[in-house]
């Protein structure tokens, strides 16, 4: 994964109580990796779009908490 990738919580990430605020509005919430600090236990800083104006959240995550976001069928590039 790299900066600029769109991600979602993996099954492991969804099961963690720390991430409950992210999945409250939408269980398949999409976020954007805004930075990576490889010296941290949770290197990926993700900007989550939680569905309401001004309601974005920034959280740090381990790699196994994230998966690449899937394209929705019927949408073009």
N, C-alpha and C positions, 0 to 999 in steps of 0.2 A: 504494500500500500504506500501511496505517496501523497504529498500535499495536493489538495484539489480534488481528490477522489470523493465520490458520493458513497456513503456507507449507511448501513442499518445495523441494529443490534443483532448479534448472532443468538442462537438458542441459549448459549451460556450467558451472554450479556443480558438477555431478557430475564433470566432466572435470578440475577443478582438484585438484592433489595436496593442497592445504591442507585440503580438505574430506573427505579419506579417512576420518578418525575418525568423521565423522557418518554416512557411508553403510556403514561396516563391518558394523554389526549389522543394518541394514535399508536396502536401496537406495532405498526410497521413504519415508524418515524424515520425520516431520512435526514442525514446530517452531512456536513462538509468537513473534511480534514483540513484544519487551518494551520497546524504546525506539528512537528515531530521532534521530540527530544529523546534521542536514543540512550541517554544516560539515566533515564527514569524507568521505574517499574511500570508506569502507565504513560508510555511515550506519545500516544496519539491524542492531540487536543482536537475535539470535534465541536463544531458549531451546529447545534440541533435546532431545527425549525419546528416549534411545538404547536403551531396551528393558530396562534392569535397574534395580532400586531404587537410588537415589542415583547413577545413571549419567548424569544430565543434563549437558549442556554448553552454555555460552554462547559464541557466536561472532559476529563482525561480518561483514557481507556487503555487497557492491554490489548494486544492484537487479537487474542481469542474472544474478546467481547464484541468484535466487529466483523461484518461481512460486507462485501461489495453490494451496493444497492442494485436491485433488479429493475430493468426497464419494464414499464407497464405496457401490456399488449394494446396495440392500436395507436400508440403515440409514435410520432416520427422523431428523427434525430434533431 
